[in-house]
Amino acid sequence: MAVEPLVAASLNADKLAVSVPTRQSLPPKGSCWYCEKPLDSVRRFCGKPCADAFDEEAEYTR
């Protein structure tokens, strides 16, 4: 059974979204997820450079 290209792309995007964690899906842990700098119990990253570096690393490791 052939799957139309748009449907196939949508199915692949859904699989990818499940396998790659997003910044918001990470639980706050009291330190930056990238550099381990101590943080409060709400924030996940100490700043935009660490958040961007985390995203870039996640892109290369999928």
C-alpha positions as CSV (number, residue, x, y, z in Angstrom):
1,M,0.0,0.0,0.0
2,A,1.5,3.3,-1.1
3,V,1.4,6.3,1.3
4,E,1.2,9.8,0.0
5,P,4.3,11.9,0.5
6,L,2.6,14.4,2.8
7,V,1.2,11.7,5.0
8,A,4.5,9.9,5.1
9,A,6.3,13.1,6.1
10,S,3.7,13.7,8.8
11,L,4.2,10.2,10.2
12,N,7.9,10.6,10.3
13,A,7.6,14.0,12.0
14,D,5.4,12.5,14.7
15,K,8.0,9.8,15.3
16,L,10.8,12.3,15.5
17,A,8.9,14.5,17.9
18,V,8.4,11.6,20.3
19,S,12.1,10.6,20.2
20,V,13.8,14.0,20.7
21,P,13.1,15.7,24.1
22,T,12.2,19.4,23.9
23,R,13.4,22.0,26.3
24,Q,10.0,22.2,28.0
25,S,9.7,18.4,28.4
26,L,12.8,18.4,30.6
27,P,12.0,18.5,34.3
28,P,13.7,21.2,36.3
29,K,16.5,19.6,38.3
30,G,18.1,22.5,40.2
31,S,21.0,22.9,37.7
32,C,21.4,23.8,34.1
33,W,20.8,20.8,31.8
34,Y,23.8,21.8,29.7
35,C,26.6,23.2,32.0
36,E,25.3,22.0,35.4
37,K,25.4,25.5,36.9
38,P,23.2,25.6,40.0
39,L,19.7,27.1,39.4
40,D,16.4,27.5,41.2
41,S,13.8,24.7,41.1
42,V,12.0,26.2,38.1
43,R,14.6,27.0,35.4
44,R,16.1,24.4,33.1
45,F,18.9,26.4,31.6
46,C,21.1,29.2,33.0
47,G,20.7,31.2,29.8
48,K,20.0,31.2,26.1
49,P,23.6,30.1,25.1
50,C,23.2,26.9,27.1
51,A,19.7,26.3,25.9
52,D,20.8,26.8,22.2
53,A,23.9,24.5,22.8
54,F,21.6,21.8,24.2
55,D,19.3,22.0,21.2
56,E,22.3,21.9,18.8
57,E,23.7,18.9,20.6
58,A,20.4,17.1,20.6
59,E,20.1,17.8,16.8
60,Y,23.5,16.0,16.2
61,T,22.8,13.1,18.5
62,R,19.4,11.9,17.2
